Amino acid sequence: MRAPSDHNQTILIGIVTALLLISVLFAGCTGSSTQSPASASTAGPASAPDIPATASALTQEPTTTSTTATPVPVYTYSEGNVIAFTAASLKGVTPKLKEGFEAMYPGHTVAFNLDGTQAIKTQIQNGAYADVFISASPKYTTELTNGGWFADGSVETLTTNYVIVILPANNPANIRSLTDLTKPGVKIARAAKTVPIGIATDAALANLAKSTYGQDWNNSVYKNTITYETSEPAVATKVALGEVDAGFVYESTATAAKPGTYGIITIPKSDNYLQTYSIAVLKESTSKSAAADFEAFMVSDAGQQILSDYGFRPA
């Protein structure tokens, strides 16, 4: 028989052993729980197959490129159909051009994708299908020519256009001359410097400042400009809605508008900027014959007469 002290010692050893086992088990449990979040944050996105690969991009702040990127139009090819990527400033005349072309070439049709020249140029470079490119700026025609986008020998001068100032029909700012554009509180709409009409406007303003009005006048016109649009029709819309007091557009826009839509202030030809439009057939066109027919119509007497009727000037 063991002495009482031995028995107590045995019990004490058992308790200590049990406590040690419990502490080991508890440490193991807490260790796995602290490891778990770290492994989830590292491997979670990659191990979640039901999350799209682009999901992370949707949570980021949009960049300048993504917010200004031009969507690529999608057209279905059909024999005899021409897809014409066309400068937006021809919007008013395109229904008549379509009518005239399809009458001259039965069996052919044309569809216009209208946008700023800088936008349709980018769409083509991004892979959009087009048969014909109609540009309101030599700058972008040259860029695509140098990039090898056009069929050999297909680039032709199409028409020309001058810059004018248009006003809302009721002329709330009482603008009577180019000098009045600098009055305090006058709101002006223009196109961005990447848009052909924006390029033309900047050039005309510089010429006017140099020849007649001075740099302070030019600075005041810039100061009164409250919006820079991405297409010429967008400037005209701002004026027509009365959101601004004046806008710089092509004279063809005023000619094509319903009578009474705008007031007009012309810019002297000696200071104006004559914008040159061009047309070309895309090298990747799968309807080159119909595209060539459309180009031939556009530079023909019939096509040129329609353009003239809508305020465009001869090439």
Sequence and secondary structure as in RCSB ss.txt:
>XXXX:A:sequence
MRAPSDHNQTILIGIVTALLLISVLFAGCTGSSTQSPASASTAGPASAPDIPATASALTQEPTTTSTTATPVPVY
TYSEGNVIAFTAASLKGVTPKLKEGFEAMYPGHTVAFNLDGTQAIKTQIQNGAYADVFISASPKYTTELTNGGWF
ADGSVETLTTNYVIVILPANNPANIRSLTDLTKPGVKIARAAKTVPIGIATDAALANLAKSTYGQDWNNSVYKNT
ITYETSEPAVATKVALGEVDAGFVYESTATAAKPGTYGIITIPKSDNYLQTYSIAVLKESTSKSAAADFEAFMVS
DAGQQILSDYGFRPA
>XXXX:A:secstr
   HHHHHHHHHHHHHHHHHHHHHHHHHHHHHHHHHHHHHHHHTTTT TTS TTHHHHTS   HHHHH       
   TTEEEEEEEGGGTTTHHHHHHHHHHHSTT EEEEEEE HHHHHHHHHTT   SEEEES HHHHHHHHHTT B
 TT  EEEEEE EEEEEETT TT   SGGGGGSTT  EEEE TTSHHHHHHHHHHHHHIIIII HHHHHHHHHHE
EEEESSHHHHHHHHHTTSSSEEEEEHHHHHHS TTSEEEEE  TTT   EEEEEEEBTT S HHHHHHHHHHHHS
HHHHHHHHHTT B  
